[in-house]
Amino acid sequence: MPDYQTEIGLERVTEPAVKELKFRFRYFQELAGTIRLPEGFTASKVVLTIRATGKGKGKAEPVVQSFDWVATRS
């Protein structure tokens, strides 16, 4: 596979397809699941973007954080 950068959205790597994960900032919450990458795809990092929604949240800036990819097998 050629060495280049690309993005794969959450809906393409989850079964059933999930476009976004629902969460709340009010209490600690752990989100868990399985990510399946396409054959031949090698990940180097994960970029999370969190956008607040709801009343009064329309002007809030998204929070973006990058993490190095660490693959594990279950």
Residue pairs with C-beta under 8 A, 6 or more apart in sequence:
1 40
1 41
1 42
7 47
8 37
8 38
8 41
9 19
10 18
10 19
10 20
10 21
11 17
11 18
11 19
12 38
13 35
13 36
13 37
13 38
14 33
14 34
14 35
14 36
15 34
15 36
18 33
21 31
23 29
23 31
23 50
25 52
34 74
37 43
43 69
43 71
44 68
44 69
45 66
45 67
45 68
45 69
46 66
46 67
46 69
47 64
47 65
47 66
47 67
48 64
48 65
48 66
48 67
49 62
49 63
49 64
50 62
50 63
50 64
51 60
51 62
52 60
52 62
